[in-house]
Amino acid sequence: MLQIFSARRHHRRVRTRVLVPLTAGLAAVSVTLTSCSTGDQETDVDGNEVAVDNCDESTEFPSPAQRIFVNEGAAVSNLFELDADDQIAAVAGVREGRQDGLAEAYGRERVEQLPIESDEYATVENVVAARPDTMIAGFHWGYSIEDNLTPDRLLADYDIPGYALSQTCWQESDGEQGIMPPLAAMQHDLQNIGEITGHTDRAASVLADVRERLDALAAAPEADSTPTVLYDNLVQKEGLLSGGAMSAADAIIEAAGGRNVLTDVDDDQPTISWEKITAVDPDFILIADFGGDYEDDVRKLKTNPATAELTAVQQDRFVRIPGLMTRGTPLNVDAAETLRQALEQHDLVPESSITPELELD
């Protein structure tokens, strides 16, 4: 059944604490509290700059940044969470279908007011032409080593500091992405971007709410036999583009009380073959919708001989999650709550008090 989300409400619970990034795999369990002026962030009051730890390097940004070039929906989502809409100078890489995901979470009016320059990912020329004082994107979510659009180049050639979403940080040693668990990366980014935008109080309240909701998920009763969940990111000829241990989808599934069928694959977006899907026979399928894909994906799963007889397919065990909610943003928590509710509805995990903050229609 197609599920539609209402516009995102303001967080129900507000605290005045600030959280530092988590080092544990499931960011729900334990967070160390500290002041923003210690640890990996240090504000230069005289110069109106802030130094934050990004991809294991300290980078200085104007604070508050006033003209931010944003690429991809996850970066927009983080700024929306911080109520920093008016500090966005230009947006790229958010085509119409992905705008729908933002609208579901934050309301159509906010999305329509975005200064969207291009549906395509940014080029260096796009960025420079917008005259930003900061760029926020991710590697393969706007930054590209192949196209020489990187934070290092922006700073060296154009004096534009660039922030990379931590889920996408590049490890030069092995050429892989991801330097911390996805939910920890999400919280790390929100605190850092709060410093860059000057919305530190808002970041603190959002992070406190994130922690409380993740703690509630972690405390929910577990199933005697953990249900297996297949993440359907994109249907391809050779199989499904899915999510491995480094993906936000893996963390979402674990937080909801399930087990990702690819949790043993040390990768972000591996492709799982049709043969392996048949062999693992997942109990449930989590489908990312990047703009009208959901019903078509369900149809393909029901008509493909490799998947038509799967337990999840035969029993209509699907849930639709806007693709944006599987990126590095606090919407990861909404995705976990929604998946938890769906698993409960299909009697795959015990009933709990978890209620998704994004209400289902």
Summary of the structure (lengths in Angstrom):
residues: 361
radius of gyration: 19.8
end to end distance: 11.1
largest distance: 65.4
contacts: 1302
relative contact order: 0.16
helix: 36%
strand: 21%
